[in-house]
Amino acid sequence: MALNRLSNLWKLAGLFLHFGTTAFGGPVAHLALMEQEIVVKRGWLSRSEFLELLDTAVFIPGSNPTKMALLIGYRRGGWLGLLLGGICFILPATFIVGVIAWAYITYGKLPLSEGLFYGIKPVAIAVMVQAMWTLGQRTIRTWLLAIVGTGALVAGFYGVDLVMILLVAGLLMLAARATGQAVQVAAAGAAPLPSSVPGFKLLSTAGTLAPFSAWPMFLFFLKVGCVMFGSGYVLVAFLHTDFVEHRQWLTGGQLLDAVAVGQFTPGPWLTAVTFVGYLLGGPEAALLATAAIFLPVFVLCATCEPLISSLRQSRLAGGFLAGVNVASLAILAVVTWRLGAVALVDWLTISLAVAAAVWLLFYRVNSTWLILAGAAVGLARFVFQNGF
């Protein structure tokens, strides 16, 4: 029995280490790959069991693939399986992003690097547009949700606290359910599956104005990890409001670079915070930021599954989640608009963003390839302008 359990844990760790090292393309691609490997190929779960876990993940904040890694690990190997599944999925990407962040700090001011990121930033905007489109399709199901979303959009543009926007939108939809309004809202939040399926020295190159401190950064990422429903890209809105506008620890361009790095590296997209942490305080801050953003999902997946099983049957909980999700969409739209002004600076960057959006939305091309293509365009422009 003990040997069999050890064998299961070993196989589980190996599989999620493989996912964390080779899984590109974002949450939808990650979930499809998990279904293929775990349901179809290995038979560890039935499709109904897999979808049941995905429904459970909806009620937990954080990235859906990470939540699935934890829940599948728990189903296969208990607490130790949960830890192995999550750590093995997150760790490879954390290391890869850390190396990229080191190179960015070391070589980021070289003209060649600036040329590369010139072409990457517009594609990052297109990726965020795709995230908005995907989230909008599964959240705006009624006129009431559209009205709540519009209110959240206006509040976002006027600088209302993001947590407050999410909370008020959720409470409004909960109240609509509680008063018995005939509103059919979807308690959605999971990406749809395909049919087959103390302070540190500031290292940032931004010339920042506010002094960096590790403890506020840790608390910030811990807070975001607790409220990040709907889409992981809501993290970008929190980072833009707090780190770019309020504290001035980052520039808008650096934030877009973090989005791009998180997108074209394997494993969970949220390891973009590793990049941000490294820019601000080196390896120690990178590890601290990564631990903070993922800690809530580990705790909630380990402790709240029985409660979530009952929440899945609750119309009130479903209404609250629907409101939070539509507010997440509005917040994402606000930050995409603002970062677009940073990335789309001429006809070439606008053309890159439009082309990338078309390929993402209509042809479902893996975003990793588009980011690499954007980098190639930026490099070609640099070579052409400099005559070599």
N, C-alpha and C positions, 0 to 999 in steps of 0.2 A: 504493500500500500504506500509506504513512504517513498520507495523507489519510483513508483508510478507517479506520485505527486511531484517528485523532483524532476522527473522527465517532462511532465506537463509544463512546469514552470520554466524549464530550460527552453522548451520549444516556444513558449509564449514570449520569453525574452528575446530569443533569436528572431522571431517574426517581427516584433515591434521595433527591434533594432534595425532590421531590414527596411521597414516602413520609414523610420526616422532618417535613414541614410539615402533612400532612393525615391521616396514619394514626392513627386513634384506636382504643381498644377493647382494647388488650393484645396479648400474643403470638399467641394463636390467630387473632385478627382480622388481625394484621399478616402472618402467614404465608399466610393465605388470600388476602389482597390481593396479596402477592408472586406467589403461584402464578397468580392470575388475570391479572396484568399481564405477567409474564415468560414463562409457559408458554402460556396460552391466547391472549392478545391479541397479544403480540410474537413469540412463537415462538423466543425466545433459547435456551431449554432445552426438552427434552422432559420429560414428567411423570416418567419414570423417572430422568432426570438430576437433576431437582429433588429427588426423594425420596432419591437417592443423596447429594446434598449435605446434606440434612436428617439422614440417618443419620450422616454424617461429623460434623456439628455436635454430635451427642449426646456425643461423646467430648472436647469442648472446653468448658471452663467459661465461664459467661457467659450472656447472654440469647440465645435462639434466633434471633429476628429480626435482631439485630445480627450474629450469626455468619453467618447466611445472606446478609446484605448484603455481608459481607467475602468469603465464598466465591464468591458469584455474581460479584462484582466481579473476583476473581482469575481466574475461569473466562472472563470476557469480555475482560479487559484486563490480565492479569498483575499485577505488583506495583502499578503505578499504578492499575489498576482496583480493586484491593483497598482502597487508600487512599481513592480517590474514593468508592467505595460506602459505606465505613464512615463517613467524615467527613461526607459529605452526608446520611446518615441520622441521625447524632447531632447535628450542629451546630444545626439549627433548634430542636430540642427544648431543647438547652442554653441557647440565647438566650431562648426563651419562659419556661422555668423560672427563669432568672436574673431576668427582669423581674418575675415573680410573687414571687420571694423578696425583691426590693427593696420591692415593695408590702407584703409581709407584715411586713418589718422596720419600714417607715414607718407603716403603718396597722393592724398586727396587734393592737394593744392597744385599738383603738377598740371600743366596745360592739357596733357593727354587724358588724365583722369577727368578733368572738367569737361572735355569733349565727350567722353563716354556717358557721363551722367546727364549731359545736355539732352541726349537721345533717350535716356532711360526714364527721366521724369515724366514726359508726356504719356508714356505707356503706363506708368503708375497711376496717372489720372484715369486712363481708360479702364484699368483694373477696378478702380473704385466705382466708376460708372457701372461696370458690370455687376459689382456687388449690390449697388443700389437697385438695379433692374431686377436681380434675382430676389432680393428682399422685398421689393415692392410687389412682385407677382404673388407672393404668399402672405402678404400682410394687409394690403388695401382691398378688403373684400366687401365693404359696405360704405355707404355714404357717411355714416357716423365715424368710421375709422378714417376716412378721407378728411373729414372736418377736424378731428383730433390731430391728425398728422399735419394739416395746414397750420393749426395753432402752434404745434411744436416747432414747425419750420420758422414761423415768425418770431417765436421766443428765442430760437437759436440765433437768428440774425441780430436780435437785440441784446444778445449776451447774457441771457438768463442762465443760471447754473445748470449744467447738464444733468446732474443727478435729480434736480428738482423737476426738470422737464420730463424725464423718464417716470418719476414717481407720480406726478400729476396726471400724465397721460394714462398710466396704468390704473390709477384710482378712478378716473372718469369712466373708463370702460368697465371697471368693476361695478361702479354705481349703476351703469346702464344695465348690466346683467342683474344686479340686485333688485332694481325696480321693475324687472320683468318686461323691459322693452323687447320688441320682436326684432332682435338684431342677430344675425347669423355671422359671428366672427370666428375665425379659425385660430385656435390656440397653437399656431405654427411657430416655428423658430428654427427647425432643423432644415438644412439644405436638402432639397429633393434629390433622391437618388436617381441615376439613370435607369432606364427600364431594365437593363441587364444587372440590373443591379439591386558713526561720527564722520566727518566729511573727507572726500578725496580731492586730490588736485584736479582741477578742471582741465580736461584735455581737448575740449571742443575747439574746432578751428573757426567758430562763428564770430569770435570777438564778443562774447556774451557780456552782458552788463550786470546781471545778478549773480551773487556768489552761490556756488553749488554746495549742497549739503546732502549727504547720503540718506539721512533719516527721513526728511520730507519726500525724497524720491521713493523710498521703500513704502511709505504710507500711501503715497499716490497710487502706485501700481497695485498695492493690496486693495485699495478702495475700488479701483477700476475692475480688478479681477472679481469683485463681489457683485458688480452691477452690469456687467457686459453681456446683455441679452441681445438677441436678434442677429447681430453680425459682429465678428471680431474686428471689423474695420471701424466700429464705434471707438475703439482705442485711439484711432487717428484723431478723432474729434477731441477727445480728452487731452491728448498730447498737444494738439494745436492750441487749445484754450489755456492750458496750464503751463506748458514748457515753452511755447513760442510767444504767446501774447502776454501772459502774466509774469512768469519768472524770467523770460528771455534767455533760457538755457540753450535753446536751439533756434535755428532759422527755419523758415518754411521749406527752403531747399533741402536742408538736412533731414527734415521730417519726411519729405518725399523720397529721399535716398533710403531712409530706413524702411519705408513701405516697399520700395523696389527690392531691397536686399531680402526682406522677409518673404517676398513673393517668389524670387527665382532660386531660393535655397530650398532643400527638401525639408520634410517634416512640418510641424505646425507653424502657421504664419506668425503667431504671437511671439516667436523668438526674435521678431523685429525689436522687441524691448531690450534684447541682449545688445544689439547694435547701439541703441540709444544710450543704454547704461555705459557701454564702453566709451562712447564719445564724451560722456560727461565725467567719468571718473575712473576709466581704465578697467582692467579685468575684475577687480573686486566689485565695483559698481555694476558691471555687467551681470555677474552672478547674483548679486543682491536683487537687481531688477527682475531677472528671470525667475528667481525663487518667489518674489512677491506676486507676480502676475499669475503664476500657476498654483500657488498655495491654496487659494480658496476652492478651486475646482477639485483638488485632491481631497480636501476636508469634506466638501459637500458630497462628492461621489461616494466617499467611504461611510458617511454617517446618515445621509438623508434619503436613501433609496426607498425604505418603507413609507416615509412620508410622501415622497413624490408619487408613489403608486396610487395613493388616495387623491392627490392633487390632480392627477391626470383625469379623474372622473368628475372634477369640480368645475361647474360652469363659471363660478366666480373667479377661480384661479385662472381659467382659460381666458376670461375677459381681461383680467389684469395683465396677463402676458401679451395678449393681442395689442393692448394699448402701449405697453413698453416697446414692443417690436415696431409699431408704426412710428413711435417717437424716435427710435433708433434710426429708422430710415430718414427722418427729417434732419436729425443731427448729422448724419453722414452726408446728406445733400449740402448742408451749410458748409462743412469743412471741405468738401470736394470743390465747391465754387471758389472758396478762398485760396485753396492751394492751386487751383487752376490758374489763378492770376500769377502765381510764381513760376509755374512750369510752362505755360503756353505764352511764349514771349515773341513769336514771329510766325510767319506762314508755315515754316517747316515743322515746328513743334505742334502747331494746330493740326497740320496734316497727319503727323504721326499719331496724335491722340485719336483723331477721327478714324484713321485706318485701323488702329489697334482695337478701337471699340467695335468696329464692324466685324473684324475677325473673331473677337471674343463673343459677341452677342449672336451672330448669325452662323458662324462656322465652328464655334466652340474650340478654337485653337488653344492649346496649352499656353497659359500666360508666360511661362518660362521662356518659350521660344520667341514670343513677341518682345519681351524685355531684352533678350539677347539681340534681336533684330534692331531694336531701338538703340542699343549700345553701338552696334555696327554702323548705323546711320550717323550717330554722333561722332564716331571715330572718323568716318569718311569725310564728314564736313570739316573736322579739324585738319585732316591731311590736305584737303583741297584748299582751305583758306591759308594754310601755312606753306603750301607748295612743295610738300615732300610726302 
